[in-house]
Structure formats: structure tokens, C-alpha cells
């Protein structure tokens, strides 16, 4: 296991599109990323190289939404995603609820449950209605958006 003393999580306000390849790992359609990228805050986790990123939007008083979180393929399952989420909750001291929307895929839902999220609601046919192509994750077609929340 690597020593973590060089790990840095930094807010990036300039040139967020520099990380488009990483953003596309979590949201594979650029036009959908464009809907939240400029209004969101981007955080990049660097541990001897970029390992992960996330984009967060402020949706209302005390309510934030994790719009995009991605970990480099060779760095997955090493705790980087969870550390980013934990960091967000410390960074946004006024955050009472952190929302995240995702596909109905067991591996992804399991990750969020391990990070302390519980199911909030679903948006029927979200992926069919909002994307210009069929989307699949872990061999399963994405249809409904599952919203999860982590509350303090």
C-alpha cells in the first residue's frame, strides 16, 4: 500500500475540460457533462499523479449534488472515491444532504452504500430520455436514475 502523505485534493476552477477523459468515465456523453460542469466545483485528487475527480453542484441551502465522480481505471478499488466523498463533506460545512444520481447497477450502488448513502428516489427512464445512445454498465442497460443521499 502506498504512503498517502503526498495525496492532495484540490479545487480546480480553471480549465475543467482538461479532465474530460476522466469525466467521461463517469458520464459518457459530453453534452450531459456540459449541463453541470461550469456551474459545478471540480475537485481533483492527486497522489503522485491524478487518481480521481469529482464535480459538485450547490442545489439549495444545505443540499449539494455529486454530479460526477471518476477514478482512473488503474486506481479503482483503492479508496480514492471514498476519500473524495469524505473530503466533500468536510469541505462543505453547510452540507446537510449530499445527493448522487447513478444507474441501477449493484456494484455502483454497493460503493455508495459503503460510503454512507441511502436510496432517496428514482427518475424513471432517465437514461433513455436524456442520452442519445443506449448506456450499459457491468453488462446491464441503464434505464432509471437512482438517487441516493447522505445526510448529516
N, C-alpha and C positions, 0 to 999 in steps of 0.2 A: 504494500500500500504506500502511495506517495505521501510525503510530508505535505501538509496543507498551508504552511506558513507563507507561501508565495501566492496563494489564491486571493484574487481581488475581484470584487463585484463593483462595477462602475456604471453610473447613469450615463447614457450616450444620447445627447440631444442633436448632435451634428451627423449628417450623412448616415441615417439609419439604414438606407438601402444598401450600404456597404455589406450588410449581413443578410442580403436577400437569399442566398443559398441556404443559410441556416433557417431563416424564417420559412422558407418553402418546405422544409422537413415537417413542420407542424401544420402548415396551411398551404396546400399545393396549388392554389390559384392566386396569382399576383393581384388581380382586381379585388379580391376579398381582403388581402393584406392592405391594399391601398385605402380601404374604408376605415381602418383604425390606426395605421402606422403613424401618421403625422399628429394625430390628437393624443396618441399614447406616449408613455415614457418607456424607453428601452433600457434594459439592464443587460450587461454582458459580464459573464463570469469567465475570468482568465486564470488559468492555473498552468503556467508555463505554456501558454497558447490558449486561444479561445476554446472553451469547452461547451458553453451553453449561452442562451439568450432568452429573454422574455420581454413582452410588451404588455403594459398595464394601462388601462384607462380608468379615469375617475367618472363613475356613472351617476353618483348622487352623494349627498352628505354621508360620509362613512361607508360608502359602497364603492368598491373597486372591482374591475373585471380583468382577469388574466386572459388576454386575447390570444397570446401566442407564447408558447414555451417549447424550446427545442434544445436537445443535447446532441452534440456531434456523435455520429454513429459509433465511433471507436471509444467513446467516453460514456456510453449509456450504461445504466445499472451500477454506477459508481457513486451515486448520491448527489450529483450536481443539480439535478432538477429539484430535489427536495431542499437543498441548501438555498437555491434561488427563491423558492416559495417562503421558506423561513425568513430569509432576508427581507422579502417584501413586507411581511407582517411587522418586522421591526422598523423598516424604513417609513411605512405609512402608519404613524402612531394613531391617526384618527380613523383607521380602517376597522370598522365593526364587522363587515362582511366582505369576504373575498369570493367572487364568483368565477367560475370557469365553465366554458361550454366545450363539449367534446363528443366524439362519436360513441355509439353504444358498443364498445369493444372491451371485453373482460380485462385484458392486460392494462389498458389505459385507465379504466375505472378502478382497478386494483391499486395502481400507482397513486391516484388521487385519494382513495380511501386511506392508504398508508400515510398520506400527508395530512390527514385530519378532515377531509371533506366528506360531506354527506349529500345525498341527492336532494335537489331543490325542485326542479320541474323539467319538463321536456317541451321541445318545439317540434311538432310533427312535420315530417318531410323537409326539414331544414336543408339537408344536403342535396336533395333532389330539386328543391325550389331555388336555391341560391348558387349552385355551381353549374358550370357549363359542361360537365362530364360526370360520369358515374365515379364515385370515390369508394375505395376499398382500403381497409386496414386489417392486418392479420387475416387476410382472405375473406373478410366479411364486408358486404356492402354497407356503407354508411347511409342511413336514411334520416333518423331523428337526431336532433341535437339534445344531448343530455346535459343539463345544467347542474353543477354541484356548487356547494357553498361551504365556506369555512368561516365560522363565527367566533367572535371573542366574547 
